[in-house]
Amino acid sequence: FFIDNYSSNDSVIHRVSSQKKLLFCFVMILSVLLLPPIFYFLPQLFIALFLLSLIYISKIPILSFAKKILCVLPFLFFIIILNYFFGNFSVYEASFLLIRASLSISFLFLCVSIIPFTKILSVFARWRFPKIILFMLSFMYRYIFILQDEIEILFRVIKLRSYKLSWFERLKVFGTI
């Protein structure tokens, strides 16, 4: 589950410069976020269809892209539900907020999927982002793979130590590791 595993595909979108792709993604995210809620859902439908066409043109598998979105969706639902119950939101506004957030995150995932992360960082450096943020993003990108390897080792150890145990006993084994 790599962040930018489709950035080396060969498509029309991949041949565009990284700076233009990143700027386009930011413009699309801003257009999704700044669209007033009085327009109902028709513009969001067109933006979603445009996003799907970009995914298709860039040769990113829809299932893989949907899995990435589904990983983030529970957090979005939780935030929307909290805002609905503790804020002054109607069901319409909450659903509009959910659509806005999911479209914005989809454009971010598309951006990271079509641009190698190192090129994103170099574009940010050209745009004069603070160096501390660039260092933090660079270290996060490098060390997330080490963390992923350690988690895989941890799960392998749990599986080996708790071969025929119930889920509660497996939880005990997990606690001892």
ZAKOL-614363 format. One record per residue: residue in one letter; x, y, z of N, C-alpha, C in turn. Coordinates in steps of 0.001 Angstrom, whole numbers, padded with zeros to 6 digits, always signed. Example, Ala and Ser with C-alpha at 12.3 -4.5 7.8 and 13.67 -1.06 7.14 Angstrom:
2
a+013190-005690+007800+012300-004500+007800+013200-003300+007800;s+012850-002250+007080+013670-001060+007140+012900+000030+007870;
***
This chain:
177
f+000848-001188+000000+000000+000000+000000+000885+001239+000000;f+001497+001526-001126+002391+002665-001227+001599+003923-001557;i+002165+005035-001199+001477+006307-001389+001400+006660-002872;d+002514+006567-003556+002563+007017-004948+002907+005878-005909;n+002275+004726-005717+002655+003568-006533+002180+003662-007983;y+001302+004584-008330+000876+004737-009726+001473+005979-010372;s+002432+006592-009722+003012+007817-010264+003936+007553-011453;s+004301+006316-011659+005177+006002-012796+004405+005490-014013;n+003081+005526-013950+002279+005134-015119+002586+006056-016291;d+002215+005599-017470+002418+006414-018664+001053+006790-019223;s+000670+008026-019022-000591+008523-019563-000416+009998-019914;v-001438+010565-020488-001388+011978-020862-001212+012846-019622;i-001898+012490-018564-001833+013272-017323-000449+013163-016684;h+000163+012000-016757+001479+011820-016146+002565+012616-016862;r+002334+012955-018116+003343+013688-018881+003324+015193-018610;v+002279+015681-017987+002194+017105-017649+003176+017377-016504;s+003701+018585-016439+004685+018899-015400+004053+018801-014009;s+004873+018474-013051+004397+018273-011676+003815+019545-011089;q+004404+020662-011421+003925+021929-010891+002518+022233-011395;k+002262+021974-012665+000923+022225-013222-000111+021267-012631;k+000282+020008-012445-000656+019043-011855-001003+019414-010422;l-000001+019815-009654-000232+020189-008264-001094+021446-008173;l-000804+022418-009005-001601+023642-009027-003046+023339-009432;f-003222+022462-010417-004565+022086-010849-005331+021399-009719;c-004663+020506-008987-005335+019823-007873-005741+020811-006796;f-004872+021782-006490-005225+022788-005491-006392+023650-005962;v-006412+024000-007229-007526+024790-007763-008823+023994-007690;m-008767+022706-008005-009978+021886-007931-010460+021738-006489;i-009533+021582-005554-009922+021477-004147-010550+022784-003679;l-009951+023906-004052-010532+025192-003685-011907+025396-004313;s-012069+024963-005558-013379+025119-006199-014432+024249-005519;v-014038+023073-005042-014982+022216-004317-015339+022855-002978;l-014345+023398-002295-014582+023946-000958-015289+025292-000975;l-015066+026090-001994-015647+027428-002045-017008+027471-002729;l-017458+026363-003264-018763+026332-003917-019852+026483-002851;p-020709+027499-002969-021734+027687-001935-022755+026553-001939;p-023321+026235-000765-024251+025111-000672-025602+025366-001333;i-025835+026575-001841-027139+026847-002454-027280+026197-003825;f-026163+025725-004384-026201+025124-005707-026619+023656-005688;y-026977+023161-004537-027374+021768-004366-026238+020841-004782;f-026576+019708-005357-025560+018694-005585-025147+018553-007045;l-025714+019320-007937-025396+019177-009358-023934+019515-009679;p-023383+020625-009185-021959+020884-009483-021027+019819-008902;q-021357+019303-007710-020527+018252-007124-020590+016989-007966;l-021739+016718-008551-021861+015559-009435-020959+015716-010655;f-020945+016907-011247-020075+017150-012398-018594+017054-012001;i-018253+017581-010829-016865+017503-010367-016472+016045-010108;a-017394+015268-009547-017106+013845-009292-016928+013087-010602;l-017760+013377-011597-017607+012738-012910-016287+013154-013569;f-015920+014418-013405-014643+014887-013929-013487+014175-013237;l-013590+014002-011924-012570+013276-011160-012465+011833-011644;l-013585+011173-011849-013564+009789-012352-012939+009714-013735;s-013210+010700-014572-012590+010689-015900-011079+010892-015804;l-010629+011744-014865-009185+011924-014662-008530+010640-014160;i-009223+009938-013271-008694+008662-012765-008583+007659-013903;y-009594+007631-014755-009582+006696-015888-008470+007049-016875;i-008320+008321-017176-007290+008749-018130-005891+008475-017588;s-005715+008644-016280-004381+008435-015698-004063+006965-015444;k-004960+006080-015820-004756+004626-015735-004526+004137-014303;i-005239+004750-013362-005214+004302-011969-006402+003371-011783;p-006199+002168-011263-007325+001261-011059-008355+001862-010086;i-009602+001848-010516-010679+002443-009713-010779+001752-008353;l-010630+000432-008319-010732-000306-007054-009653+000132-006071;s-008444+000290-006551-007349+000729-005690-007613+002138-005164;f-008112+002996-006014-008423+004364-005606-009567+004375-004597;a-010570+003534-004828-011706+003462-003905-011276+002937-002535;k-010322+002001-002504-009828+001491-001221-009178+002605-000408;k-008431+003472-001077-007808+004588-000374-008866+005519+000213;i-009907+005777-000561-010980+006654-000091-011726+005990+001062;l-011956+004690+000963-012688+003990+002016-011911+003944+003331;c-010595+004054+003264-009802+004102+004502-010052+005403+005259;v-010339+006468+004556-010512+007777+005180-011980+008053+005520;l-012888+007386+004835-014314+007660+004997-014842+007513+006426;p-014426+006513+007207-014935+006444+008589-014596+007682+009419;f-013414+008247+009206-013045+009462+009928-013933+010626+009506;l-014231+010701+008205-015126+011753+007728-016524+011597+008322;f-017040+010365+008336-018359+010129+008922-018386+010546+010389;f-017333+010220+011119-017271+010560+012531-017292+012074+012723;i-016521+012792+011930-016484+014254+012032-017835+014851+011660;i-018451+014335+010609-019753+014851+010169-020817+014578+011231;i-020801+013388+011808-021796+013054+012831-021611+013937+014059;l-020367+014168+014464-020126+015069+015593-020624+016485+015293;n-020347+016968+014096-020817+018301+013720-022339+018353+013631;y-022945+017272+013213-024402+017239+013098-025052+017297+014474;f-024527+016523+015426-025145+016476+016745-024785+017665+017629;f-023562+018172+017512-023132+019240+018403-023073+020606+017725;g-023393+020667+016471-023400+021940+015759-024811+022288+015339;n-024916+023305+014541-026224+023726+014038-026390+023292+012588;f-026116+022026+012319-026170+021510+010961-027491+020810+010728;s-028000+020972+009527-029128+020143+009107-028562+018911+008408;v-029424+017987+008083-028982+016783+007370-028437+017173+005999;y-029069+018145+005365-028616+018618+004059-027199+019178+004144;e-026937+020034+005142-025605+020630+005283-024559+019585+005641;a-024939+018618+006467-024002+017552+006827-023655+016711+005609;s-024647+016382+004786-024350+015596+003582-023527+016402+002591;f-023814+017712+002508-023026+018572+001622-021573+018643+002093;l-021368+018719+003415-020020+018738+003974-019296+017417+003712;l-020013+016311+003816-019416+014998+003534-018977+014899+002076;i-019812+015370+001175-019468+015328-000258-018272+016227-000537;r-018272+017413+000049-017136+018329-000138-015834+017707+000347;a-015869+017156+001547-014654+016584+002125-014178+015380+001324;s-015107+014518+000924-014677+013330+000172-014149+013696-001215;l-014728+014698-001868-014180+015138-003155-012802+015769-002988;s-012623+016553-001943-011312+017181-001708-010244+016131-001437;i-010573+015158-000602-009611+014094-000303-009347+013247-001547;s-010356+013056-002366-010158+012307-003614-009179+013026-004531;f-009306+014358-004622-008354+015106-005447-006939+015052-004854;l-006833+015046-003524-005515+014899-002915-004911+013533-003232;f-005736+012484-003135-005238+011147-003469-004857+011048-004945;l-005634+011673-005804-005287+011680-007228-003956+012397-007442;c-003789+013522-006776-002555+014294-006901-001348+013463-006473;v-001453+012780-005345-000342+011976-004850-000158+010729-005704;s-001222+010257-006326-001114+009058-007163-000442+009339-008500;i-000553+010554-008999+000015+010836-010322+001334+011590-010262;i+001715+012050-009069+002987+012768-008926+003836+012036-007899;p+005084+011709-008226+005956+011114-007207+006135+012074-006030;f+006178+011503-004835+006205+012337-003628+007428+013239-003584;t+008544+012759-004084+009750+013599-004090+009571+014816-005003;k+008832+014645-006096+008576+015788-006978+007593+016763-006334;i+006649+016233-005552+005741+017119-004817+006546+017992-003857;l+007499+017363-003169+008330+018125-002242+009186+019158-002970;s+009683+018803-004147+010500+019776-004885+009652+020944-005390;v+008400+020671-005776+007497+021757-006174+007190+022648-004978;f+006951+022040-003824+006727+022832-002612+007938+023698-002283;a+009132+023165-002519+010346+023948-002272+010431+025118-003251;r+010052+024899-004505+010032+025993-005481+008995+027047-005121;w+007901+026609-004496+006860+027540-004065+007191+028182-002721;r+008387+027907-002211+008920+028491-000978+008097+028147+000260;f+007726+026869+000360+007117+026376+001593+008168+026427+002685;p+007776+026541+003943+008772+026539+005025+009581+025240+005026;k+010874+025372+005230+011769+024214+005170+011440+023177+006230;i+010993+023624+007394+010681+022674+008455+009532+021757+008041;i+008556+022292+007327+007440+021468+006840+007937+020490+005792;l+008814+020953+004912+009364+020061+003889+010183+018938+004522;f+010973+019259+005559+011737+018221+006254+010812+017218+006922;m+009771+017727+007559+008832+016821+008238+008133+015904+007237;l+007699+016439+006106+007052+015611+005078+008035+014590+004505;s+009268+015020+004305+010281+014113+003769+010562+012963+004730;f+010728+013279+006007+010967+012218+006997+009754+011317+007152;m+008550+011897+007104+007344+011084+007201+007288+010079+006049;y+007597+010556+004861+007559+009683+003694+008600+008575+003795;r+009771+008898+004310+010824+007884+004423+010525+006859+005496;y+010034+007320+006632+009876+006432+007767+008539+005711+007815;i+007605+006092+006997+006321+005384+006998+006492+003953+006482;f+007458+003751+005600+007705+002404+005095+008363+001530+006160;i+009237+002112+006958+009841+001371+008071+008772+000995+009080;l+007878+001932+009377+006773+001652+010295+005871+000549+009746;q+005614+000580+008454+004793-000457+007828+005469-001819+007947;d+006765-001906+007734+007484-003172+007883+007418-003685+009313;e+007568-002793+010281+007513-003197+011685+006108-003693+012057;i+005090-003075+011535+003723-003524+011814+003476-004898+011202;e+003986-005122+009993+003847-006446+009378+004555-007513+010208;i+005742-007203+010718+006466-008147+011582+005670-008404+012851;l+005100-007360+013426+004305-007501+014645+003102-008412+014427;f+002402-008234+013328+001246-009086+013047+001658-010530+012769;r+002808-010707+012140+003315-012060+011911+003630-012742+013235;v+004223-012011+014162+004532-012552+015485+003248-012912+016224;i+002255-012067+016141+000975-012360+016802+000350-013614+016219;k+000403-013738+014905-000181-014910+014263+000557-016187+014673;l+001872-016111+014784+002647-017289+015168+002461-017661+016634;r+002326-016683+017499+002180-016962+018925+000761-017371+019314;s-000203-017004+018514-001592-017294+018887-002267-018120+017803;y-001725-019286+017540-002179-020116+016434-003648-020501+016551;k-004046-021130+017656-005430-021584+017800-006076-020970+019038;l-005996-019664+019164-006560-018988+020319-007786-018177+019911;s-008630-017891+020886-009781-017040+020623-009292-015593+020473;w-010191-014725+020073-009785-013341+019831-009378-012656+021138;f-010005-013034+022251-009640-012437+023542-008242-012890+023969;e-007941-014174+023751-006611-014672+024093-005554-014082+023165;r-005918-013831+021905-004992-013168+020984-004702-011743+021448;l-005722-011103+022010-005532-009755+022535-004547-009768+023702;k-004603-010832+024522-003624-010972+025610-002211-011130+025042;v-002091-011941+023991-000781-012140+023360-000275-010816+022806;f-001183-010051+022208-000794-008739+021666-000301-007827+022766;g-000906-007921+023938-000491-007090+025063+000886-007428+025594;t+001308-008677+025411+002639-009062+025910+003762-008724+024948;i+003417-008387+023723+004470-008110+022721+004988-006746+022896;
***
